[in-house]
Amino acid sequence: MTNHLIESQQLNKEHIMKLFKRANELRAFPSNSLKGKILTTLFYEPSTRTRLSFESAMLKMGGQVMGTENAKEFSSAAKGESLEDSIRVIASYSDAIVMRHNETGSATRAAKVSPVPIINGGDGKGQHPTQALLDIYTIYREFGRLDNLKIAMVGDLASGRTVRSLCYLLGKFSGIEIIFVSPENLKIGEDIKEYLGRHNIQFQEKDNLEEVLPEVDIIYMTRIQKERISLENYEKAKGKFVINSLNIPLLQKDSRIMHPLPHIEEIKLSVEIENNDSRVAYFRQAENGLYIRMALLEEMILG
């Protein structure tokens, strides 16, 4: 059966470290190993970093890219073609497909009919496994370890697929403690709590960001997902938890601020702070996505 990447649970520690090693090698010594191969980026929802980093990764590896960033409006989906039929056809043109879709479970549907690897680039409120992979790659590069870390996850934890995917990966390591900080109406799902409990990961829920900042190694900020929740829920939550020049001094000097980006009102720091404060890691985080995706594409296309 073709190897697809649909959810974070598929990745074990050994596999993760193998990808880290290859990503580091490709950072230092780029390869043309994907010359003659074609990647399709099939995006039914808007994306900047995920789509462009996959496209850049493929090009840097000597491959070629085709695709669309607005497949919902500018593809046969607009005519009513099923996702399954679209995938069957596109797979015949491609060596791999990266897909983002607005419906949870769409990546699983695509994988069932595709003869080439499907990489889930985000499916509704479901998962975003390559974001989680670049997140823990960033943590590893910043701290030199993935064990014994205290992490605050902040924002829309009900809708944010990046937080879900990251929790699934963190559950594979030891000494991890997670503090969930969210508005009452956007708390982390019970399925994630149950998963963390089964994997002996300590977690707690709080609603005071300033109280949490001094005690964590990593503050993982997320935006309020306006497009996935009601206007009423958005209005209740927006601007509630913000990192700014007033509270950033509360962070430990060796802690890190991460964010899957784009950041909106939840981070309000000057360009000077973003450029010069080593605790701001989210732009390094985005860059790391290029190298981990290079390693992943090579592995999935070449086997």
C-alpha positions as CSV (number, residue, x, y, z in Angstrom):
1,M,0.0,0.0,0.0
2,T,1.2,3.5,-0.8
3,N,2.6,5.4,2.1
4,H,0.5,8.4,3.0
5,L,0.9,11.0,5.8
6,I,-2.5,11.7,7.2
7,E,-2.1,12.2,10.9
8,S,0.6,12.7,13.5
9,Q,0.0,9.4,15.2
10,Q,1.7,7.7,12.2
11,L,5.1,9.1,13.2
12,N,7.1,7.3,15.8
13,K,10.2,8.6,17.6
14,E,12.7,6.7,15.4
15,H,11.1,8.0,12.3
16,I,11.0,11.5,13.6
17,M,14.7,11.5,14.4
18,K,15.5,10.0,11.0
19,L,13.7,12.9,9.3
20,F,15.5,15.4,11.6
21,K,18.9,14.0,10.6
22,R,18.0,14.1,6.9
23,A,16.6,17.6,7.2
24,N,19.9,18.8,8.8
25,E,21.9,17.1,6.0
26,L,19.8,18.8,3.3
27,R,20.1,22.2,5.1
28,A,23.9,21.9,4.7
29,F,24.1,19.9,1.4
30,P,21.0,20.2,-0.9
31,S,20.3,17.3,-3.1
32,N,18.8,16.8,-6.6
33,S,17.3,13.5,-5.7
34,L,13.8,14.4,-6.8
35,K,14.8,15.4,-10.4
36,G,12.2,14.3,-12.9
37,K,9.5,14.0,-10.1
38,I,6.3,16.1,-10.0
39,L,4.5,17.3,-6.8
40,T,0.9,18.5,-7.0
41,T,-0.1,21.1,-4.4
42,L,-3.9,20.8,-4.2
43,F,-5.3,23.5,-1.9
44,Y,-9.0,23.9,-1.4
45,E,-8.3,26.5,1.4
46,P,-5.9,29.5,1.4
47,S,-2.3,28.9,2.4
48,T,1.0,30.7,2.2
49,R,3.6,29.0,4.2
50,T,2.5,25.4,3.8
51,R,2.0,25.6,0.0
52,L,5.0,27.7,-0.7
53,S,7.4,25.7,1.6
54,F,6.3,22.5,-0.1
55,E,6.8,24.0,-3.5
56,S,10.2,25.4,-2.6
57,A,11.2,22.1,-1.0
58,M,10.4,20.2,-4.2
59,L,12.1,22.7,-6.4
60,K,15.2,22.7,-4.2
61,M,15.4,18.9,-4.5
62,G,15.4,19.2,-8.3
63,G,11.7,18.3,-8.8
64,Q,8.8,20.2,-10.4
65,V,5.5,21.5,-9.1
66,M,2.1,22.0,-10.4
67,G,-1.1,22.9,-8.5
68,T,-3.7,25.4,-7.4
69,E,-4.1,27.4,-4.3
70,N,-7.9,27.8,-4.8
71,A,-9.1,24.4,-5.9
72,K,-12.5,25.0,-4.3
73,E,-13.4,27.7,-6.9
74,F,-11.0,27.0,-9.7
75,S,-11.1,23.3,-10.3
76,S,-13.6,20.6,-11.3
77,A,-14.9,20.7,-7.7
78,A,-16.8,23.9,-8.7
79,K,-18.6,21.7,-11.3
80,G,-19.5,19.1,-8.7
81,E,-16.7,16.5,-9.2
82,S,-16.1,14.3,-6.2
83,L,-12.9,14.6,-4.3
84,E,-12.2,10.9,-5.0
85,D,-12.5,11.4,-8.8
86,S,-10.3,14.5,-8.7
87,I,-7.6,12.6,-6.8
88,R,-7.7,9.6,-9.1
89,V,-7.1,11.9,-12.1
90,I,-4.5,14.2,-10.5
91,A,-2.5,11.2,-9.1
92,S,-2.0,10.0,-12.7
93,Y,-0.1,13.2,-13.4
94,S,1.9,13.3,-10.2
95,D,4.4,11.5,-8.0
96,A,2.9,12.9,-4.8
97,I,0.0,15.2,-3.7
98,V,0.0,17.7,-0.9
99,M,-3.6,18.5,-0.1
100,R,-5.4,21.1,2.1
101,H,-9.1,20.8,2.4
102,N,-11.8,22.5,4.4
103,E,-13.5,19.2,5.5
104,T,-12.2,17.1,8.3
105,G,-11.4,13.6,7.1
106,S,-10.8,14.6,3.5
107,A,-7.2,13.5,3.5
108,T,-8.3,10.0,4.6
109,R,-10.8,9.9,1.7
110,A,-8.1,11.0,-0.7
111,A,-5.6,8.4,0.5
112,K,-8.1,5.5,0.0
113,V,-8.2,6.1,-3.8
114,S,-4.7,7.5,-4.5
115,P,-1.9,5.4,-6.0
116,V,0.6,8.1,-5.1
117,P,1.5,9.5,-1.6
118,I,-1.0,11.9,-0.1
119,I,0.4,14.4,2.4
120,N,-2.2,16.0,4.6
121,G,-1.6,19.8,4.5
122,G,-4.5,20.4,6.8
123,D,-8.1,19.0,6.8
124,G,-10.7,21.3,8.4
125,K,-10.5,21.0,12.2
126,G,-8.7,17.7,11.9
127,Q,-4.9,17.6,11.6
128,H,-1.9,19.2,10.1
129,P,0.9,16.6,10.6
130,T,3.7,18.3,8.7
131,Q,3.2,21.5,10.8
132,A,3.5,19.4,13.9
133,L,6.7,17.8,12.5
134,L,8.3,21.2,11.8
135,D,7.1,22.4,15.2
136,I,9.0,19.6,17.1
137,Y,11.9,19.9,14.7
138,T,12.1,23.6,15.8
139,I,11.8,22.6,19.5
140,Y,14.6,20.1,19.0
141,R,16.9,22.7,17.3
142,E,16.1,25.4,19.9
143,F,16.5,23.2,23.0
144,G,18.5,20.2,21.8
145,R,15.9,17.8,23.2
146,L,12.3,16.8,23.1
147,D,11.9,15.4,26.6
148,N,11.4,17.3,29.9
149,L,9.8,20.4,28.5
150,K,6.9,22.6,29.8
151,I,4.7,24.0,27.0
152,A,1.8,26.4,27.1
153,M,-0.6,26.2,24.1
154,V,-2.7,29.3,23.8
155,G,-5.7,30.5,21.8
156,D,-8.4,28.7,19.8
157,L,-7.7,25.1,21.0
158,A,-11.0,23.8,19.8
159,S,-10.6,24.7,16.2
160,G,-6.8,24.7,15.8
161,R,-5.6,21.6,14.0
162,T,-1.9,22.5,14.6
163,V,-2.4,22.2,18.4
164,R,-4.1,18.8,18.0
165,S,-1.4,17.4,15.7
166,L,1.4,18.7,18.0
167,C,-0.2,17.1,21.1
168,Y,-0.2,13.8,19.3
169,L,3.6,14.1,18.6
170,L,4.4,15.3,22.1
171,G,2.7,12.3,23.5
172,K,5.5,10.2,22.2
173,F,8.1,11.8,24.5
174,S,8.7,11.8,28.3
175,G,8.7,14.5,30.9
176,I,6.3,16.7,28.8
177,E,3.9,19.0,30.6
178,I,1.3,21.0,28.8
179,I,-0.7,24.0,30.0
180,F,-3.8,24.8,27.8
181,V,-4.7,28.5,27.9
182,S,-7.9,29.3,26.0
183,P,-11.2,31.1,26.2
184,E,-13.9,29.1,28.0
185,N,-15.7,28.6,24.6
186,L,-12.7,27.3,22.7
187,K,-11.1,24.7,25.0
188,I,-9.1,21.7,23.9
189,G,-11.1,18.7,22.9
190,E,-11.8,15.7,25.2
191,D,-10.2,13.4,22.7
192,I,-6.8,15.1,23.1
193,K,-7.1,15.0,26.9
194,E,-7.9,11.3,26.7
195,Y,-4.9,10.7,24.4
196,L,-2.5,12.7,26.7
197,G,-3.8,10.8,29.7
198,R,-3.2,7.4,28.1
199,H,0.4,8.5,27.3
200,N,1.1,9.8,30.8
201,I,1.5,13.4,29.7
202,Q,0.6,15.9,32.4
203,F,-1.7,18.7,31.4
204,Q,-3.8,21.4,33.0
205,E,-6.1,24.2,31.9
206,K,-5.7,27.8,32.9
207,D,-7.2,31.1,31.8
208,N,-4.5,33.5,33.0
209,L,-1.7,34.0,30.4
210,E,0.5,36.2,32.6
211,E,0.4,33.6,35.4
212,V,1.6,30.9,32.9
213,L,4.4,32.9,31.1
214,P,7.1,32.7,33.8
215,E,6.8,28.9,34.2
216,V,7.0,27.5,30.7
217,D,9.9,26.7,28.3
218,I,7.7,27.2,25.2
219,I,4.7,29.4,24.6
220,Y,2.9,28.1,21.5
221,M,0.5,30.9,20.4
222,T,-2.4,30.3,17.9
223,R,-4.8,32.7,16.3
224,I,-8.6,32.6,16.8
225,Q,-9.9,30.6,13.8
226,K,-12.5,33.2,12.7
227,E,-13.4,31.1,9.6
228,R,-14.2,28.0,11.7
229,I,-16.4,29.4,14.5
230,S,-19.5,31.5,14.9
231,L,-19.2,35.3,15.0
232,E,-20.4,35.2,18.6
233,N,-17.6,32.9,19.7
234,Y,-15.1,34.9,17.8
235,E,-16.1,38.2,19.5
236,K,-15.9,36.5,22.9
237,A,-12.4,35.2,22.3
238,K,-10.6,37.8,20.2
239,G,-7.8,39.8,21.9
240,K,-8.2,37.8,25.1
241,F,-4.7,36.3,25.1
242,V,-1.9,38.5,23.7
243,I,1.9,38.5,23.8
244,N,3.1,42.1,23.8
245,S,5.9,44.3,25.0
246,L,4.3,44.5,28.5
247,N,4.2,40.8,29.2
248,I,7.1,39.4,27.2
249,P,9.5,40.3,30.1
250,L,7.6,37.7,32.2
251,L,9.1,34.9,30.0
252,Q,12.2,33.1,31.1
253,K,15.3,34.3,29.3
254,D,15.8,30.9,27.6
255,S,12.1,30.3,26.7
256,R,10.8,30.4,23.2
257,I,7.7,31.9,21.5
258,M,6.3,29.8,18.7
259,H,3.4,30.3,16.4
260,P,2.3,28.3,13.2
261,L,1.5,31.7,11.6
262,P,-0.1,33.9,10.4
263,H,-0.3,35.8,13.7
264,I,-3.0,38.4,13.9
265,E,-4.0,40.2,17.1
266,E,-2.5,37.6,19.5
267,I,1.1,38.7,19.1
268,K,1.8,42.5,19.2
269,L,5.6,42.9,19.2
270,S,7.7,45.5,17.4
271,V,9.8,44.4,14.4
272,E,12.8,45.3,16.6
273,I,11.8,42.8,19.3
274,E,11.0,40.2,16.7
275,N,14.4,40.6,15.0
276,N,16.5,40.8,18.1
277,D,14.9,38.9,21.0
278,S,16.1,35.3,20.7
279,R,12.9,34.1,22.5
280,V,11.0,34.9,19.3
281,A,11.3,31.6,17.3
282,Y,8.3,31.7,15.0
283,F,10.2,32.9,11.9
284,R,12.9,30.3,12.4
285,Q,10.1,27.8,12.9
286,A,8.6,28.7,9.4
287,E,12.1,28.3,7.8
288,N,12.5,24.9,9.5
289,G,9.4,23.8,7.6
290,L,11.3,24.0,4.3
291,Y,14.0,21.5,5.4
292,I,11.8,19.0,7.2
293,R,9.5,19.0,4.1
294,M,12.5,18.4,1.8
295,A,13.3,15.4,3.9
296,L,9.7,14.2,4.0
297,L,9.2,14.5,0.2
298,E,12.3,12.7,-0.5
299,E,11.4,9.8,1.7
300,M,7.8,9.6,0.5
301,I,8.5,9.9,-3.2
302,L,11.6,7.7,-3.4
303,G,10.5,5.2,-0.6
